[in-house]
Amino acid sequence: MAAAIQAIFEDHFSAYAREHRLSWREQWAAYNILTCHTPAQGAHILRCPHGHVETVRYNSCKHRTCPQCGWVETERWIRTQQERALPCGYHQIVFTIDHDLIPLWLYNRTLFVNLMFDAAWHALRQLLRDERWLGALPGAIGAFQSWGETLNTHPHLHVVVTAGGLDPQGCWRPCAKDFLLPSRVLSALYRGKILAYLRAHLERAPLLQLPPDWTPARTRSLLNRLGRQK
């Protein structure tokens, strides 16, 4: 399967790149997929200590998107998370941002992603601690992804949340329903928090770097507009 994907890139990527504008990250990912286990990545020698056999092996690219070597890190990550997982049910929740905010994310990747994690966790914690929804503190594991299924730019979080949590007395309290929270309630609170965090960082410039054609006034106007829309 991995070799087949590399062959597809060899046959079609050059034509695709001529017709589409690609970021340097996308170009670098494609280069690594194309050159994984080829002379372009260098080589190493496997040699029998007694000199009976000597084999040249081309290096892997070790890029996270490469299907030939990325699966090793994926399997290692899965095993680590399975060791941490609690023996209970789970819910997956996806948190994203409006595409109008993508330019701001591009200029503030680390800060912006941290704010997304903060807003998602704080919204979950605030709602699930409320007796109306659960009345307990859940556990959660989150992962950030910057691309969608079609490799379009799509920053979002996948958060896996326990179907229950610890109440104030330290006892486990399971979810009473087959869903965790109403999406309209959670999305409204998450949206409010992420926009509030962005506004706060905007006022503490230069922590938040604006794209070249953006001004503080334009950014405030955008954040206010996004706060009013669903």
N, C-alpha and C positions, 0 to 999 in steps of 0.2 A: 504493500500500500504506500509506504513512504517513498520507495523508488518510483512508483507510478506518479506521485505528486511532483517529484523532481523532474520527471520526464515531461509532464504537462507544462511546467515552467520553462523547460528548455524549448519546447515547441511553440509556446504562445506568449511568453512574457515580453519579448522584444516588441512584438506588434501591439500588445496591450499598453506598454509604457509609452509608445509613440503617440497613442490616442488619448491618454489620460495623464493628468497632472498628478504626480506622486510626490509625497513628502520624502525627506531624506530618510526617515525611519522606515517607510515602506520600501524604498529602494535598497536600504541596507538589509532588511529582512529578505527581500527577493534574492539579493546577491548571495547571502548565506545559504538559502535553500538551494540555489543553483550550484554552489561550489562545495557543498558538504561532501566530505569523503572524496575530494578531488585534489590534484596537485596544488590548486590555488590556495588551499588551506594548510599547506605544508604536509610533512610526513614524519613518521617515526619508524624505527626498526625494531622488530621483535627477533631476538637472537637467542638461540639455545646456548647455555653457558659452556657447552662442550664444543660449540662450533659446528654442530650437525645441520642445523636449519637456520636460515635467516630470511625474514619476510619483511617487506616494506608495506606499511599500512598508512593510508592517507588519513589526516586528522578530520575529526568532526568539527562543525562550525560552533556548536554549543549555543546557538541562538534559540531563544525561547519559542519562536514560532516554527522552527524546523521540525518536520515530522520524523526525521531520522534520528534526532537526538533529544528533542523536547520531551518525548514520552517518558524518558528516564526520570527527569525532574518532576513530571506530572505524577508518576507512580510513587515517587518518594514523598511528594506533598500529600497525596491521598492517604498513604500509610500513616503519616504524621497526624493528619486530622482524624483518622479513624481511632488512633490511640487516645486522642483527646475527647472523642465524642462520648456523650452521656447515653445510657441505655434508655432512651425515650423517643417519642415521635418528634418530628421536626417540620418546620414550614420554611419555604424559600421565598424571600421577598426581594424584588428588584427595585433599586432606587436609581433614578437617572436625573438628567438636567435638561432644561430647554436648550434646543440647538443654538439659540441666539447667544448662549453663554459659552459656546465652544471656543471662540477666539480668546476669551478671558482665561479659560482653562489652558489653552495652548501656551500662554505666557506665564502661567503660574501652576505648573503641573503638580508639584509636590504639595504646595500650600492648598490648592483647590481640592485635591483628592483627600487630604487630611480633613478639610472642612466638610466634604461629603460624608466621610466616615463619622465625624462628630455629629453632624445633623441627623444621620440615620440612627445611630445608636441612642442619642439623646431623645429622639422622638419615640423610639421603641420603648426605652426605659421609662419615660414619663407616662406613656399610655398604659403599659402593662402593669405598672405599679398601682394604677388606679383600680379601685375595687369594681368599677363598672366593667372592666375588661378582664382582668386576671387577679390583681392584687398581689403580685409577686414579681420578683426580679428574675428575668430569663437569662439564659446563656445565648451567645451568638458568635458566629464565625463569619467573617466577611472577606470578599475578594473583589479587587477592582479590575475592570476590563475597559480598554479604550476603543476597541473595534467591535462592530456588530457582526452578524453571521455572514454578511456579504462583504466584509472588510471595509465597510464604511466607518467613518469616525463617529463613535457613539460611546462617550464616557458613561459608565454605569457601574453600580455595585450589585453583587449577588450576596445577599446576607441570609444565612441559614440560622433560624431561631428555634430554640427548644419549644416544644408544645407544652409549656409549663414553666414553673420557676419556684424560687424559694420565697415563702411568705415572711413577714416580719419576725415570726417565731423560729425561722430556719427550717420549716417543714416544706416538703415538696407539694406544690399545688398544680395539678394538671389543668390544661385548658378544658373548659366545659363544652366547647363546640368544635366542629370540624374545621374551623378557620380561626386564624389568630386574631385579626383585627379588621374592621371595615376599611376597605381601601380608601374611601373618600376621607375618613377621619385621619388615617395615617399620612396620606399624601398631602393633605392640607397642613398638618403640623410640620412634616419634613420640609415642604416648600417654604413655609414661614421661617424655619430655623436656618436653612441654607442661605436664604436671601438676607436674613438678619446678620449672619456671620460675614457675608460678603460686604454688606454695608459697613460693618464695624471695621473691617480690614481696609476698606476704601478710605475711611477717615484717618487711618493710621499709615498713610503712604510714607515711605515707598514699599511697605510690606507687600502690597498688591500692585503688581506691575500691569499697566494698561497697554493694550495694543497701540501701535503708532497713531491710528486714526481715531482713537477713543479719547474723550475728555472726562474728567470727573462728573461733570453735569450730565453728559450723555449716559454715563454708566449708572448714575443715580436714577435717571429717567427710565432706563431699561429695567432696573431692579424693581422699581415701583410698578411698572406695567406688568411684569411677570408675577408680582404679588397679587394682582387683581384677576388674573386669568386662571382657569382651571388647567 
